[in-house]
């Protein structure tokens, strides 16, 4: 029977996760030509094309199927290696993360981590990004995930951040189409990036608004929106399916993009922290 080498699958998954052959090569310690040859060999083994060659590196139908299957195969592979070799990595890792991204990807990332490294304990603290960054600077966390306004140029590892569009989130369409004046807003407290961007966007177009509900709880924000108290703004990937959302509307301006990024001190990371960082990077790439 034909077998697929796991190193080819790992290269393929890494290319997809990082969005490029060059980035994958840097992570895996291989040259770009070597990475290309591995993908060519994988396609020869499967007798199919897995990438639609182009700037975006989109997957073919076979490629999409292979990607999901390859992730499962590699997960099992890594679990076996860790278990049989006796790689009993242990330790506590302190993580600070914004409220909304706790629900967006953290449970899945930590579930995958616990399957491979069950003795690593992650101590999670959730707050708005401004507070997370302040605590990180004081040494409260080993790793922090925080949201900031997007910059023109991000001078850091592409695995450590992702850019997100902000969208207006609401329950009743009448709230964004002139039904109420001033516009009722729901937000986190002062210091939240979402809140600042909403205020500035509305002020820039001279839209009157008022804050109807403020909460430090993501569930509180969602509940207030679901009850029709007002509208809010959130990164597109964390908006729940039961709520409507739009990038702009008749009475609402388009919002800025934000950057969700990982913060850590490379030299201070221990073995457990490095494993957590790897799983967080993967989770961030696949929200």
C-alpha positions as CSV (number, residue, x, y, z in Angstrom):
1,X,0.0,0.0,0.0
2,X,1.1,3.6,-0.6
3,X,2.1,5.5,2.5
4,X,2.3,9.3,3.0
5,X,5.3,10.4,5.0
6,X,4.3,12.6,7.9
7,X,7.0,15.1,7.2
8,X,5.3,15.9,3.9
9,X,2.0,16.3,5.7
10,X,3.6,18.6,8.3
11,X,5.1,20.8,5.6
12,X,1.7,21.0,3.8
13,X,-0.2,21.9,7.0
14,X,2.4,24.5,8.0
15,X,2.2,26.2,4.5
16,X,-1.5,26.4,4.8
17,X,-1.4,27.7,8.4
18,X,1.2,30.3,7.8
19,X,0.0,31.3,4.3
20,X,3.2,30.8,2.4
21,X,6.1,28.5,1.4
22,X,8.8,30.9,2.7
23,X,7.2,31.3,6.1
24,X,6.8,27.5,6.4
25,X,10.5,27.0,5.4
26,X,11.6,29.4,8.1
27,X,9.6,27.6,10.8
28,X,10.6,24.1,9.6
29,X,14.3,25.0,9.0
30,X,14.2,24.3,5.2
31,X,14.8,26.4,2.2
32,X,11.9,27.5,0.0
33,X,13.0,25.2,-2.9
34,X,13.1,22.2,-0.5
35,X,9.6,23.1,0.7
36,X,8.4,23.2,-2.9
37,X,9.9,19.8,-3.7
38,X,8.2,18.3,-0.7
39,X,4.8,19.6,-1.9
40,X,5.6,18.3,-5.4
41,X,6.4,14.9,-3.9
42,X,3.2,14.9,-1.9
43,X,1.1,15.7,-5.1
44,X,2.9,12.9,-7.0
45,X,2.1,10.4,-4.2
46,X,-1.6,11.4,-4.3
47,X,-1.7,12.0,-8.0
48,X,-3.5,15.3,-7.6
49,X,-3.0,19.0,-7.2
50,X,-3.5,20.3,-3.7
51,X,-2.8,24.0,-4.2
52,X,-4.4,26.3,-6.8
53,X,-1.2,28.1,-7.8
54,X,-1.6,31.8,-7.2
55,X,-0.8,34.6,-4.8
56,X,-3.3,33.4,-2.2
57,X,-2.3,29.7,-2.2
58,X,-5.9,28.5,-2.1
59,X,-6.5,24.8,-1.8
60,X,-8.2,22.6,-4.3
61,X,-11.1,20.4,-3.3
62,X,-8.6,17.5,-2.7
63,X,-6.4,19.9,-0.8
64,X,-9.1,21.0,1.6
65,X,-9.9,17.3,2.3
66,X,-6.2,16.6,2.8
67,X,-5.7,19.5,5.1
68,X,-8.3,18.4,7.6
69,X,-7.2,14.8,7.4
70,X,-3.5,15.7,7.8
71,X,-4.2,17.8,10.9
72,X,-5.8,14.8,12.5
73,X,-3.0,12.4,11.5
74,X,-0.3,14.8,12.8
75,X,-2.2,15.2,16.1
76,X,-2.2,11.5,16.6
77,X,1.4,11.2,15.6
78,X,2.5,13.9,18.1
79,X,0.4,12.2,20.9
80,X,2.1,8.9,20.2
81,X,5.6,10.4,20.2
82,X,5.0,12.3,23.4
83,X,3.5,9.3,25.2
84,X,5.9,6.5,24.1
85,X,9.1,8.6,24.5
86,X,8.0,9.6,27.9
87,X,8.2,13.3,27.2
88,X,6.4,14.2,30.4
89,X,6.8,17.9,30.1
90,X,5.2,19.6,33.0
91,X,4.9,23.1,34.4
92,X,2.5,26.1,34.9
93,X,2.1,28.7,32.3
94,X,0.5,32.1,33.1
95,X,-1.6,33.4,30.2
96,X,-3.4,36.7,29.8
97,X,-6.1,36.9,27.1
98,X,-8.9,39.3,26.0
99,X,-12.4,38.2,27.1
100,X,-13.8,37.6,23.6
101,X,-10.8,35.5,22.4
102,X,-11.1,33.2,25.4
103,X,-14.2,31.8,23.8
104,X,-13.1,32.2,20.2
105,X,-10.2,29.7,20.2
106,X,-8.7,29.1,23.6
107,X,-10.7,26.0,24.6
108,X,-9.8,24.2,21.4
109,X,-6.2,25.2,21.6
110,X,-5.9,24.1,25.2
111,X,-7.8,20.8,24.5
112,X,-5.3,20.0,21.8
113,X,-2.4,20.9,24.1
114,X,-3.7,18.7,27.0
115,X,-3.9,15.7,24.7
116,X,-0.2,15.9,23.9
117,X,1.1,17.5,27.2
118,X,-1.4,16.6,29.9
119,X,1.0,17.8,32.7
120,X,1.2,21.4,31.5
121,X,-1.2,23.6,33.5
122,X,-2.3,26.9,31.9
123,X,-3.5,29.5,34.3
124,X,-5.7,31.9,32.3
125,X,-6.6,35.5,33.2
126,X,-9.2,37.3,31.1
127,X,-9.5,41.1,30.8
128,X,-9.6,43.9,28.3
129,X,-6.4,44.2,26.3
130,X,-5.2,47.4,27.9
131,X,-5.2,45.7,31.3
132,X,-3.7,42.5,29.9
133,X,-0.7,44.5,28.5
134,X,-0.2,46.5,31.7
135,X,-0.1,43.2,33.7
136,X,2.2,41.6,31.2
137,X,4.7,44.5,31.5
138,X,4.7,44.0,35.3
139,X,5.6,40.3,34.8
140,X,2.2,38.8,35.7
141,X,2.1,36.5,32.6
142,X,4.5,34.3,30.7
143,X,2.5,34.8,27.5
144,X,-0.1,37.4,26.7
145,X,-2.6,37.8,23.8
146,X,-3.8,41.4,23.3
147,X,-5.7,43.4,20.8
148,X,-4.5,46.8,19.5
149,X,-5.1,49.0,16.5
150,X,-3.7,47.7,13.3
151,X,-0.4,49.2,12.2
152,X,0.7,49.8,8.6
153,X,3.7,47.5,9.2
154,X,4.0,44.7,11.8
155,X,7.6,44.1,12.4
156,X,7.4,40.7,14.1
157,X,7.0,37.0,13.5
158,X,3.9,36.4,11.2
159,X,2.9,33.5,13.5
160,X,2.5,35.9,16.4
161,X,-0.4,38.0,15.2
162,X,-3.4,38.2,12.9
163,X,-5.3,41.2,11.5
164,X,-9.1,41.3,12.0
165,X,-11.8,43.4,10.6
166,X,-14.2,45.0,13.1
167,X,-17.9,44.8,12.4
168,X,-21.1,46.2,13.9
169,X,-23.0,43.6,15.9
170,X,-26.8,43.9,16.5
171,X,-30.0,42.0,17.0
172,X,-32.5,44.2,15.3
173,X,-31.8,45.8,11.9
174,X,-33.8,48.9,12.9
175,X,-31.0,49.8,15.3
176,X,-28.6,50.5,12.5
177,X,-31.0,52.1,10.1
178,X,-32.1,55.3,11.8
179,X,-34.7,53.7,14.1
180,X,-33.1,55.3,17.2
181,X,-31.4,58.6,17.7
182,X,-28.8,58.8,19.3
183,X,-27.3,55.4,18.4
184,X,-27.4,53.1,21.5
185,X,-24.0,51.5,22.1
186,X,-23.0,48.5,24.2
187,X,-19.3,48.2,25.1
188,X,-16.5,47.2,27.5
189,X,-15.3,49.9,29.9
190,X,-13.0,52.8,29.0
191,X,-9.7,51.6,27.6
192,X,-11.1,49.0,25.3
193,X,-10.0,49.2,21.7
194,X,-13.4,48.3,20.4
195,X,-15.0,51.2,22.4
196,X,-12.4,53.7,21.3
197,X,-12.8,52.8,17.6
198,X,-16.6,53.0,17.8
199,X,-16.5,56.4,19.5
200,X,-14.0,57.9,17.0
201,X,-15.8,56.5,13.9
202,X,-19.1,57.9,15.0
203,X,-17.7,61.2,16.1
204,X,-15.9,61.5,12.8
205,X,-19.2,61.4,10.9
206,X,-21.0,63.4,13.6
207,X,-23.3,60.6,14.5
208,X,-24.9,61.2,18.0
209,X,-24.6,58.2,20.3
210,X,-24.8,57.2,23.9
211,X,-23.6,54.2,25.9
212,X,-26.6,52.2,27.0
213,X,-24.7,49.3,28.7
214,X,-21.1,48.8,29.8
215,X,-19.7,45.5,31.1
216,X,-16.4,43.7,31.5
217,X,-18.1,40.4,30.7
218,X,-18.3,39.1,27.2
219,X,-21.5,37.2,28.1
220,X,-22.9,40.4,29.5
221,X,-22.2,42.2,26.2
222,X,-23.8,39.4,24.2
223,X,-26.8,39.3,26.4
224,X,-27.4,43.1,26.1
225,X,-27.2,42.9,22.3
226,X,-29.5,39.9,22.2
227,X,-32.1,41.8,24.3
228,X,-31.9,44.7,21.8
229,X,-30.5,47.2,24.2
230,X,-28.1,48.5,21.5
231,X,-25.3,47.6,19.1
232,X,-21.6,46.9,19.6
233,X,-18.5,46.2,17.6
234,X,-16.3,43.1,17.6
235,X,-13.6,41.3,15.6
236,X,-15.4,39.3,12.9
237,X,-14.1,35.9,14.0
238,X,-15.6,36.2,17.5
239,X,-19.1,37.2,16.6
240,X,-21.6,34.5,17.5
241,X,-23.8,33.0,14.8
242,X,-27.1,34.1,16.4
243,X,-26.3,37.8,16.0
244,X,-26.3,39.9,12.9
245,X,-23.3,41.8,11.8
246,X,-22.2,44.2,9.1
247,X,-19.0,46.2,8.2
248,X,-21.1,49.3,7.7
249,X,-24.7,50.5,7.3
250,X,-26.7,53.5,6.3
251,X,-26.2,55.2,9.7
252,X,-22.9,53.5,10.7
253,X,-19.4,54.2,9.3
254,X,-16.9,51.5,8.4
255,X,-14.6,50.5,11.3
256,X,-10.9,50.1,11.5
257,X,-9.1,46.8,11.6
258,X,-7.4,45.5,14.7
259,X,-4.3,43.4,15.4
260,X,-4.6,40.4,17.7
261,X,-1.0,39.5,18.8
262,X,1.0,37.3,21.1
263,X,3.5,38.9,23.6
264,X,6.3,36.9,25.3
265,X,9.9,37.3,26.2
266,X,11.8,34.7,24.1
267,X,14.7,34.3,26.6
268,X,12.4,33.7,29.5
269,X,10.2,31.0,28.0
270,X,10.7,27.5,29.6
271,X,9.9,24.3,27.8
272,X,6.3,24.2,28.9
273,X,5.8,27.9,27.8
274,X,7.2,27.1,24.4
275,X,4.8,24.3,23.9
276,X,1.9,26.5,24.9
277,X,3.1,29.2,22.5
278,X,3.1,26.7,19.6
279,X,-0.5,25.7,20.3
280,X,-1.6,29.3,20.7
281,X,0.0,30.2,17.4
282,X,-1.8,27.4,15.7
283,X,-5.1,28.4,17.3
284,X,-4.6,32.0,16.2
285,X,-4.0,31.0,12.7
286,X,-7.2,28.9,12.6
287,X,-9.8,30.9,14.4
